[in-house]
Amino acid sequence: MNIKSWKFTGFKSTFPDWVAENTSKRAGSNHLWVHTQYGEAPARVGEWISINLRGHVDIHSDKPNRGWSKKMMAGSAFAVIVFVLLVTVVAL
């Protein structure tokens, strides 16, 4: 589950601390080099960089999904259904 994401818009933009700690710039390269768990990978302008709960950094072509909201909604719906079924069973 991704907890933070940031769009790379070029080197003139300000970098969040977690991006600055996990990236580097190479002389003569227009890419931002991201230190992923698989090795260094180039991030081009317009790509998204995300970090998950374990601290692993990844590159995405479109905005990464923040899955916690969907999981929270699904968990809440499940709790409501269980509560309704429990009330129905007790009422009989």
N, C-alpha and C positions, 0 to 999 in steps of 0.2 A: 504494500500500500504506500503510495507516494504521499509524503507529507508537505513537501515544498516543491515548487517549480518556478522556473525563471526563463524568460525568452531572451536569447542572445541577439541583441540588435546592433552589435558592433563594439569596437573597443572604446568609443567615446562615451558609452553609457557607464553608469556606476554598477559595480558588482556587489551582490550581497556577500556577507562574510563566508557563508558556507560554499559559495561558488568560488571565491578567491582562494580558499584553502584546497580545493580539489581540481584546480585548473592551472594551466600555464600557457604562455605565449612563446612561440618560437620565432626567431628572427627570419624574415623573408616569407612568413606564412600569414595568410589572411584568416586562418582558422584559429579558434580557441581550442586548445588541447585539453580534453577532459580526462582525468585519471579515474577510469571506471575499474570495476573489479576484474574486468577482462583485459585490462591494459589501457594504454592511452588511445583515445579516439578523437578525431577532429570534429568540432561542432561548427557548422557553417552559420552565417547570419540568417536569422529567422527560425532556427531550430530551438527546441525547448530542452532545458537541462533540469533534471529532477533528482531528488534525494528521497530515499525511503526510510523507514523506521530503523533499519539496521545500519544506516549510514552509507549505503551503496548509491553511487551516482550513476545516472544513465542519460542517454541522449534520445530525444523523440522528435519526429518530424512535425507532429501536431501536439496540441496541449495535452499532457498526460491526464488520465482520469484520476480524480481524487475519489477513491472508492469508499471512503468512510461514510459519506452521507447516504449512499445507497444501502450500505450495510446497516446503518442505524435505522433507516426507514423500514427495512425488512425485519429487523429485530423488534421494532415497535409494533409493526403489524402482527407479527407472530404472538407477541405478548397480549395484544388486544383480542386476538382470536382465542387464545387459551383462556383468557379471563371470561369472555362471552360464553364459551363452552362450559366452563366451571360454574358460572351463575345459572346457566340453563339446567345443568345436571342437578344442582342443589335445589332449584326451584321445583323440580318434578318430585 
